[in-house]
Amino acid sequence: MHPILIHVHGFTLYTYGLFLALGFLAAIWFTSRNARFYDIKSDDISDLFFVILISGILGGRLLYVFINFEDFRASPLDIFKLWNGGLVFFGGFISAVIASIVTLRIKKLPFLKTADAIAPGAALGHGIGRLGCFFAGCCYGRQCDLPIGIAFSHPDSLAPLHVPLHPTQIYMVLANLLLFFILVFLQRRKRFHGMIFLSYIILYSAFRFVIEFFRGDFRGDFFFEFLSVSQGIGILAALVAVIVMVKLALSTHADR
């Protein structure tokens, strides 16, 4: 598509970076409004999102480099070229959760309640950010003979050129937007703190598990070259989320 949006007099605006920033701003905007539903101060949300941004980018990049280490062996400085794309969601998610737990303990804020407030906005921001992947050509799909197949032609694209591919980036955009609306719907019907956040983990893992089968880029091997690293992490994350959700639901029911 168009990896570079503007290039004027030495100034370059990468489309991937633009949509990553727009997604982050959308997540902050919605979550700041959503925080009122949970009686959480918007200032606390802004501080937390700064922590999430830094830790998420670092964790997502580290896992990407780990999976694609051979690509960086000859040119290690390419590790810092984030504008070319190359973030793995689950790497960023895990590091962001750890950093958030530490931050919330310092601020003495409840983790599950705050996580519930953040989850819908995170899905919205992630969906917008995935548009950057589409324009950059990263996270591309397998060859596709269906009418929905998209061929990349820009020489700076990270995807194979002039071959119709599954638009897996758009699949992820749609999956995250659907997830956003589902979480907003569930929010009005939540029965215990943590329900929205855990639903986010379970549903995202399910969507990602299916879409990964249509990916064409190297995904790392988790199980005999059948499951990718993201699928493996997603399965484990979903299982843990289901167990925690059942325990919280039973505990809430017992307290009534």
C-alpha positions in Angstrom: 0.0 0.0 0.0 1.6 3.2 1.2 4.3 2.7 3.9 5.4 6.3 3.6 2.7 8.9 3.8 4.8 12.1 3.5 8.4 12.6 2.5 9.3 16.3 2.2 12.7 17.9 2.6 14.1 15.1 4.7 11.0 14.8 6.8 9.3 11.3 6.6 6.0 10.4 8.1 5.5 6.7 8.1 1.9 5.5 7.8 2.6 2.7 10.4 3.7 5.2 13.0 0.8 7.5 12.2 -1.9 4.9 12.8 -0.1 3.6 15.8 -0.3 7.1 17.3 -3.9 7.5 16.3 -4.8 4.2 17.9 -3.1 5.1 21.1 -4.9 8.5 21.2 -8.3 6.8 20.5 -7.6 4.4 23.3 -6.8 7.2 25.7 -9.8 9.2 24.6 -12.3 6.4 25.0 -10.8 5.1 28.2 -10.8 8.5 29.8 -14.5 8.8 29.2 -15.1 5.2 30.2 -13.3 5.6 33.5 -16.2 7.6 34.8 -18.3 4.4 34.6 -15.8 2.9 37.1 -15.3 6.1 39.3 -11.6 6.3 38.2 -9.9 9.6 37.7 -9.0 10.4 34.1 -5.6 11.6 35.2 -4.8 8.2 36.6 -5.8 6.7 33.2 -3.5 9.1 31.3 -0.5 8.2 33.6 -1.2 4.5 33.2 -1.5 4.7 29.4 2.0 6.3 29.2 3.3 3.3 31.1 1.3 1.0 28.8 2.7 2.7 25.7 6.4 2.4 26.6 6.2 -1.1 28.1 3.9 -2.3 25.3 6.2 -1.1 22.5 9.3 -2.6 24.2 7.7 -5.9 24.9 6.1 -6.2 21.5 9.4 -5.4 19.8 11.4 -7.8 21.9 9.1 -10.7 21.1 9.1 -9.8 17.4 13.0 -9.7 17.3 13.1 -13.0 19.2 10.8 -14.7 16.7 12.6 -13.2 13.7 16.1 -13.1 15.1 17.8 -14.3 11.9 16.5 -11.2 10.1 18.3 -9.0 12.5 21.6 -10.9 12.9 23.3 -9.2 10.0 21.8 -5.7 10.7 21.2 -5.4 14.5 20.5 -1.7 14.2 17.3 -2.6 12.3 15.9 -3.6 15.7 15.3 0.1 16.4 13.5 0.8 13.1 10.0 0.6 14.6 8.6 2.7 11.7 8.9 -0.3 9.5 6.5 -2.3 11.6 7.3 -5.3 13.7 5.4 -5.5 17.0 3.9 -8.7 18.4 0.8 -8.0 20.4 1.2 -10.7 23.0 4.7 -9.5 23.8 3.4 -6.0 24.3 0.4 -7.2 26.2 2.4 -9.3 28.7 4.9 -6.5 29.4 2.1 -3.9 29.6 0.2 -6.0 32.2 3.3 -6.4 34.3 4.2 -2.7 34.2 0.5 -1.8 34.9 0.4 -4.0 38.0 3.5 -2.3 39.4 2.1 1.2 38.5 -1.3 0.4 40.0 0.2 -0.9 43.2 2.2 2.3 43.5 -1.0 4.4 42.9 -3.0 2.0 45.2 -5.6 1.4 42.5 -7.5 -1.9 42.0 -6.0 -3.9 39.1 -9.1 -5.8 37.9 -11.4 -2.8 38.1 -9.0 -0.6 36.2 -8.3 -3.3 33.7 -12.0 -3.5 33.0 -12.1 0.2 32.3 -9.2 -0.1 29.9 -10.1 -3.2 27.9 -12.7 -1.7 25.5 -10.4 1.2 24.6 -7.5 -1.1 24.1 -9.5 -3.1 21.6 -10.5 0.1 19.8 -7.0 1.5 19.7 -5.6 -1.8 18.6 -8.0 -2.0 15.7 -7.0 1.5 14.5 -3.3 0.7 14.9 -3.7 -2.4 12.8 -4.4 -0.2 9.8 -0.8 0.9 10.0 0.2 -2.8 9.5 -2.0 -2.8 6.3 -0.3 0.2 4.8 3.2 -0.9 5.8 2.6 -4.4 4.5 3.7 -6.2 7.7 1.6 -9.0 9.2 0.6 -10.0 5.7 -1.4 -13.1 4.8 -1.0 -16.2 2.7 -1.7 -16.2 -1.0 -5.4 -15.8 -1.7 -7.3 -16.6 -4.8 -10.6 -15.1 -3.5 -11.9 -11.7 -4.6 -10.8 -10.3 -1.3 -7.2 -10.9 -2.0 -5.0 -7.8 -2.0 -1.7 -7.4 -4.0 0.9 -5.0 -2.6 2.9 -3.1 -5.2 4.8 -0.4 -3.3 8.6 -1.2 -3.4 9.0 -0.3 0.3 6.2 -2.7 1.4 7.1 -5.5 3.7 4.7 -7.9 2.0 5.5 -10.0 -1.1 4.8 -7.8 -4.1 2.2 -8.3 -6.9 0.7 -11.5 -5.4 -2.9 -11.5 -4.1 -2.8 -12.1 -0.3 -5.3 -12.6 2.4 -5.8 -9.1 4.0 -5.0 -10.4 7.5 -4.4 -6.9 8.7 -8.0 -5.9 7.8 -9.2 -9.2 9.5 -7.5 -8.0 12.7 -9.0 -4.5 12.3 -12.5 -5.9 12.0 -11.9 -8.4 14.8 -10.7 -5.7 17.2 -13.6 -3.4 16.3 -16.1 -6.3 16.9 -14.4 -7.0 20.2 -14.7 -3.3 21.2 -18.5 -3.4 20.7 -18.8 -6.7 22.5 -16.9 -5.4 25.5 -19.0 -2.2 25.6 -22.1 -4.4 25.5 -20.9 -6.7 28.3 -19.8 -3.7 30.4 -23.4 -2.8 31.2 -24.0 -6.4 32.3 -20.8 -7.1 34.3 -21.2 -9.1 37.5 -17.8 -8.8 39.0 -14.6 -6.9 38.5 -12.3 -8.5 36.0 -15.1 -9.8 33.8 -14.5 -7.3 30.9 -10.7 -7.7 31.0 -10.8 -11.5 31.1 -13.5 -11.5 28.3 -11.1 -9.3 26.3 -8.3 -11.9 26.7 -10.5 -14.9 25.9 -12.1 -13.3 22.8 -9.0 -11.7 21.4 -7.1 -15.0 21.8 -9.9 -16.8 19.9 -10.0 -14.2 17.1 -6.2 -14.2 16.8 -6.0 -18.0 16.8 -8.2 -18.2 13.7 -6.6 -15.3 11.8 -3.1 -16.7 12.4 -3.9 -19.6 10.1 -4.2 -17.1 7.2 -0.9 -15.3 8.0 1.9 -15.7 5.4 4.8 -14.2 7.3 7.0 -16.2 9.6 5.2 -16.6 12.9 7.6 -18.7 14.9 7.0 -22.3 15.9 5.2 -23.2 19.1 3.9 -26.7 18.4 5.5 -28.9 15.6 5.3 -26.0 13.0 1.4 -26.1 13.3 0.8 -23.4 15.8 2.6 -20.1 15.9 4.1 -18.5 19.0 1.1 -16.0 19.2 -1.4 -18.9 19.0 0.5 -20.8 21.7 0.6 -17.8 24.0 -3.1 -17.1 23.2 -4.1 -20.6 24.2 -2.3 -20.3 27.5 -3.6 -16.8 28.2 -7.2 -17.8 27.3 -7.0 -20.9 29.6 -5.7 -18.9 32.5 -8.4 -16.2 31.9 -11.2 -18.8 31.8 -9.9 -20.4 35.1 -9.7 -16.9 36.8 -13.1 -15.9 35.5 -14.8 -19.1 36.8 -13.2 -18.6 40.2 -14.3 -14.9 40.3 -17.8 -15.8 39.2 -18.1 -18.6 41.8 -16.7 -16.3 44.5 -19.2 -13.6 43.6 -22.1 -16.0 43.6 -21.0 -17.4 47.0 -21.0 -13.9 48.5 -24.6 -13.2 47.6 
